[in-house]
Amino acid sequence: MKTINLMFLLLVITFSNITLAAEKLKTNNTKNMASHMHNKPKLLFLAGSARKDSVNKMLAHNAFEIAKAAGADVTFINLKDYPLPIYDGDLESKQGLPKKAIALKKIFADHDAIFIASPEYNSSISPLLKNTLDWVSRSNEENEPANRVYNNKVVALGSASPGGLGGGRGLVPLQMMLSNIGVIILPKKISISKAYDKFNKEGLLINVENYQELTAVVMDFIRITTAIKNSL
Ligand SMILES: Cc1cc2nc3c(=O)[nH]c(=O)nc-3n(C[C@H](O)[C@H](O)[C@H](O)COP(=O)(O)O)c2cc1C
């Protein structure tokens, strides 16, 4: 009985030490990141899928939580809350921009940077993401230049897919499109393969290597966006 009690005590001490070490690491990271943030950038997180169980939504949300824990000023949006018709020039001429597109434009304009987790559809951009980015690129005010909200916006890209390449091929046309409309794209990206096995029921990224990789992408995202914001 004494041996069992002793073993239990040892287990409790070991577990407390791990928890303390993790907390210390988190505090140090937060302090380090916070000291870089003279002029804190506003970071937006979204996914190009509105599906209830979307792994890309989970990826964007994990990135959002990591940035929040590092002390960043963060917003997460679900494109399900911004339904838009397929872009149609006749509809735009008749009715102007849909209300939801105007709301999204305001949100994009209010943020310095966007983390986009994009699903890969037939090696390309998901229709939801392309349609959303197209509507947001349109002018709705007098003398407003096209793509105003994209100018000098920093974008970090990620993808998740049940396949072996993690949806990374879809980021190629997305990157090309974004770089042609004035966006600054971070070189470090993340593509999560076999993604249906990498998140738990609560949507937490439970694969350690993927989590570390995502943390590195998010830390770069904060550091580079802060540097660009302070130099503009
Ligand atoms: C029309 C369509 C095309 C797809 N093409 C690809 C593909 O080229 N590569 C890939 O890895 N997955 C492909 N998939 C599977 C998606 O990666 C998978 O449905 C994924 O869960 C979508 O992202 P989400 O979970 O964020 O909604 C495709 C799915 C659909 C519906």
The ligand as an SDF file (V2000), in Angstrom:
LIG
                    3D

 31 33  0  0  0  0  0  0  0  0999 V2000
  -15.2270   19.1760  -55.4420 C   0  0  0  0  0  0  0  0  0  0  0  0
  -14.1550   18.6550  -54.5280 C   0  0  0  0  0  0  0  0  0  0  0  0
  -12.8740   18.5240  -54.9970 C   0  0  0  0  0  0  0  0  0  0  0  0
  -11.8490   18.0670  -54.1520 C   0  0  0  0  0  0  0  0  0  0  0  0
  -10.5520   18.0190  -54.6070 N   0  0  0  0  0  0  0  0  0  0  0  0
   -9.5470   17.7300  -53.7510 C   0  0  0  0  0  0  0  0  0  0  0  0
   -8.1810   17.8190  -54.1730 C   0  0  0  0  0  0  0  0  0  0  0  0
   -7.8690   18.1650  -55.3070 O   0  0  0  0  0  0  0  0  0  0  0  0
   -7.2210   17.5450  -53.2620 N   0  0  0  0  0  0  0  0  0  0  0  0
   -7.5170   17.1780  -51.9700 C   0  0  0  0  0  0  0  0  0  0  0  0
   -6.5910   16.9550  -51.1870 O   0  0  0  0  0  0  0  0  0  0  0  0
   -8.8030   17.0760  -51.5490 N   0  0  0  0  0  0  0  0  0  0  0  0
   -9.8170   17.3470  -52.4040 C   0  0  0  0  0  0  0  0  0  0  0  0
  -11.1200   17.2770  -51.9790 N   0  0  0  0  0  0  0  0  0  0  0  0
  -11.4080   16.7840  -50.6170 C   0  0  0  0  0  0  0  0  0  0  0  0
  -11.3290   17.9170  -49.6170 C   0  0  0  0  0  0  0  0  0  0  0  0
   -9.9860   18.1120  -49.2570 O   0  0  0  0  0  0  0  0  0  0  0  0
  -12.1510   17.5420  -48.3750 C   0  0  0  0  0  0  0  0  0  0  0  0
  -13.5120   17.4590  -48.7220 O   0  0  0  0  0  0  0  0  0  0  0  0
  -11.9370   18.5130  -47.2370 C   0  0  0  0  0  0  0  0  0  0  0  0
  -12.5570   18.0070  -46.0830 O   0  0  0  0  0  0  0  0  0  0  0  0
  -12.4980   19.8850  -47.5740 C   0  0  0  0  0  0  0  0  0  0  0  0
  -12.1180   20.8000  -46.5890 O   0  0  0  0  0  0  0  0  0  0  0  0
  -13.0110   21.1160  -45.3020 P   0  0  0  0  0  0  0  0  0  0  0  0
  -12.9640   19.9080  -44.4100 O   0  0  0  0  0  0  0  0  0  0  0  0
  -12.3240   22.2850  -44.6970 O   0  0  0  0  0  0  0  0  0  0  0  0
  -14.4070   21.4210  -45.7530 O   0  0  0  0  0  0  0  0  0  0  0  0
  -12.1460   17.7170  -52.8060 C   0  0  0  0  0  0  0  0  0  0  0  0
  -13.4870   17.8350  -52.3490 C   0  0  0  0  0  0  0  0  0  0  0  0
  -14.4520   18.3020  -53.1890 C   0  0  0  0  0  0  0  0  0  0  0  0
  -15.8720   18.4630  -52.6570 C   0  0  0  0  0  0  0  0  0  0  0  0
  1  2  1  0
  2  3  1  0
  2 30  2  0
  3  4  2  0
  4  5  1  0
  4 28  1  0
  5  6  2  0
  6  7  1  0
  6 13  1  0
  7  8  2  0
  7  9  1  0
  9 10  1  0
 10 11  2  0
 10 12  1  0
 12 13  2  0
 13 14  1  0
 14 15  1  0
 14 28  1  0
 15 16  1  0
 16 17  1  0
 16 18  1  0
 18 19  1  0
 18 20  1  0
 20 21  1  0
 20 22  1  0
 22 23  1  0
 23 24  1  0
 24 25  2  0
 24 26  1  0
 24 27  1  0
 28 29  2  0
 29 30  1  0
 30 31  1  0
M  END
$$$$
